[in-house]
């Protein structure tokens, strides 16, 4: 069974919320190592974890994989690949090579989903050119990802991140790219999908229509909340229920589209990072049940 599949769920049927799909994205407990985060999930009976490459590198890929095996916690995704945009051809080639390494790491961790944060605008300010670099970069690694059994999840980011983190800013844009990039592959066996992150797409009036269109191309769903005033651009996400996002409506939309995989709680927030990890997981579980 692939990492995104959940036993006992009917495809396309919105289910009542329970903890079987809840996953911790490691960004939420940034102060924890891989071993600490995996152990924390096991204590809290959280079955899934989305890992970050810097944390995996610090722990070691083999040691991280061993921690997962020993606890039974499963890696729902690895973040991040992407960052394809650069000012020189040599830099772009180096980033494609790094993405191939990320695919290998993802496979060793037992996950089938590599999250792509695609990259911002390189020096010179050519937005259209930056997007072309992203599509070329994904096309260059997609065959290798498919060989290794790893799906590439294009994650559109909120437009406020367009300059420095991702020139892919809407789910519709990401989905159109995924459809083009999958054409070389057999029907029903895509290498490229999309990540639906509530924080980044909630504002878009086309989001529910795009989720329905995406269907089985959805390879991940992330939740947090949009709080006002926004305390920081990057590190200002809120715990579910503290803000303005209709999380349950989005969750029901991805359910109807056929996604029944893990739902990662991904919160970049300095105040949350100062709290004990076990307390954060307890609050996360309660808010997930109440709002997602």
C-alpha positions, -999 to 999 in steps of 0.1 A, spaced: 0 0 0 14 34 -10 20 60 18 -10 81 7 -35 52 10 -56 47 41 -73 14 49 -110 12 50 -119 45 33 -142 47 3 -128 67 -25 -144 100 -29 -165 98 2 -159 125 29 -153 108 62 -157 120 97 -125 133 112 -104 109 132 -68 106 141 -59 79 116 -49 104 89 -33 130 111 4 135 106 30 158 121 50 179 97 84 183 114 83 221 109 57 222 136 82 209 162 112 225 148 133 221 179 130 183 178 154 160 159 141 133 137 145 107 165 127 130 189 99 138 166 93 102 156 93 91 192 69 119 201 45 108 174 47 72 187 39 84 222 10 104 209 -3 76 186 2 98 155 9 74 126 25 98 101 53 123 100 65 146 72 103 150 75 126 178 64 158 171 47 180 193 69 168 173 100 173 140 82 208 151 72 216 159 108 203 125 120 215 106 90 193 90 64 198 55 76 194 64 112 162 83 104 148 53 85 157 30 114 138 53 138 107 51 116 109 13 114 114 8 152 84 29 161 60 20 132 56 57 124 55 62 86 70 90 66 42 107 47 65 130 27 100 145 26 105 183 23 119 198 4 129 193 -32 126 219 -58 144 253 -57 151 249 -95 156 286 -103 191 300 -104 211 326 -123 235 302 -141 232 270 -159 258 254 -136 237 263 -105 205 249 -121 223 217 -130 236 214 -94 200 218 -81 187 191 -104 214 168 -90 204 177 -55 168 168 -63 179 134 -75 196 129 -41 163 140 -24 145 114 -44 169 87 -32 165 99 4 127 98 1 128 62 -12 152 51 17 128 67 42 99 46 28 80 76 16 66 80 -19 61 118 -19 88 145 -23 74 180 -18 86 205 -43 90 242 -32 98 253 -67 120 284 -63 117 322 -66 129 347 -91 167 347 -97 186 379 -100 173 399 -129 136 396 -121 124 374 -151 93 358 -137 84 340 -169 119 327 -172 119 315 -137 87 295 -143 103 280 -174 133 269 -152 109 252 -128 91 232 -155 124 222 -171 137 212 -137 108 190 -128 108 174 -163 145 166 -158 139 146 -126 104 131 -132 117 100 -150 141 92 -121 114 98 -95 91 74 -113 119 48 -114 124 51 -76 86 50 -69 85 86 -57 59 111 -66 68 147 -71 43 170 -53 43 206 -67 33 228 -38 19 262 -48 28 289 -23 9 320 -14 17 349 -38 36 367 -10 63 341 -15 66 345 -53 98 366 -52 120 344 -30 104 309 -26 80 299 -53 69 313 -86 41 287 -86 14 305 -67 -20 288 -74 -32 253 -74 -46 257 -109 -11 267 -121 5 237 -104 -21 213 -117 -18 225 -153 20 220 -150 15 185 -135 -8 175 -164 18 186 -190 47 170 -171 29 136 -169 22 133 -206 53 112 -213 42 86 -187 15 58 -190 -20 69 -182 -28 63 -146 8 62 -136 17 99 -130 51 109 -116 40 145 -108 11 156 -85 2 185 -64 2 194 -27 -28 212 -13 -16 234 16 -44 253 32 -23 282 43 -12 288 7 -45 282 -12 -74 291 11 -78 326 -4 -82 315 -40 -118 317 -53 -110 288 -77 -95 265 -51 -125 241 -47 -129 238 -84 -92 231 -88 -93 205 -60 -121 187 -78 -102 189 -111 -70 176 -94 -86 144 -83 -60 117 -78 -32 141 -86 -34 153 -50 -5 137 -32 -6 157 0 -28 179 22 -13 203 48 -32 222 74 -26 252 96 -44 286 100 -42 322 88 -41 345 117 -44 383 117 -25 404 120 1 381 104 30 381 129 56 372 103 55 363 66 74 330 69 70 321 106 35 334 113 12 304 107 -14 297 133 -27 265 150 -58 252 134 -88 270 148 -70 302 156 -76 319 123 -98 323 93 -94 292 71 -124 270 65 -103 239 71 -131 214 72 -145 226 39 -111 222 23 -107 187 39 -141 176 26 -131 190 -9 -99 169 -10 -119 139 2 -144 142 -25 -116 145 -50 -104 111 -39 -75 119 -17 -76 97 14 -40 99 25 -22 116 55 -31 151 65 0 169 78 -1 197 104 26 221 92 30 253 113 59 277 112 55 297 144 82 309 168 59 309 198 48 273 191 85 262 187 91 274 223 65 250 237 73 214 248 68 191 218 45 167 236 22 196 245 22 208 209 11 174 197 -17 172 223 -30 206 211 -26 196 175 -47 165 180 -75 183 197 -76 211 171 -75 187 143 -105 168 155 -124 201 162 -116 219 129 -104 195 102 
